[in-house]
Amino acid sequence: MKSPTHRDKKIEEQKEALRTLDRLKNDGEVIGTSTMIKAAKAASAKIDENDPIEILGRKIGRSMGFVAVCVLVVYLYVTYVQPMS
């Protein structure tokens, strides 16, 4: 039969493991999420919806992103998909 000290030690190890798992759950990243997403959510929480400069900057950034994606799609199509003559 196991001594009471061994059982106490085992219980203490289990408690420490549970504390570590809770800390990892709160601080660690979940698969499928990234630091960029967390930073974007934190930044979006700070945005003042009534500030016209913030709104204009967001519209410009989204427009530039859309144009960049379109240019990239055209470049990749011309480079890799279009049949060579």
C-alpha positions, 0 to 999 in steps of 0.5 A: 500500500502507498504511503500518505506522503506519496498520495499527497505528492501525487495530489500536489502534482495533479493540482500543479498540472491543472494550474499549468493547463489553465495558464496555457489555455489563457495565455497560449495560442489556439491552433488556427489563430495567430498573433496578427488576428489578436493584434488586429482585434486589439487595434480595432477595439481602440478605433474611434468610430466618430473620427473621420481620419480613422475612417478615411485611413481604414477605407484607403487601407482596404482599397489598397489591399483590394488593388494589391490582391487584384494586381497579384491575381493578374500577375499570377495568371499572366505568369503561370496560367495563360497559355504560352504562344 
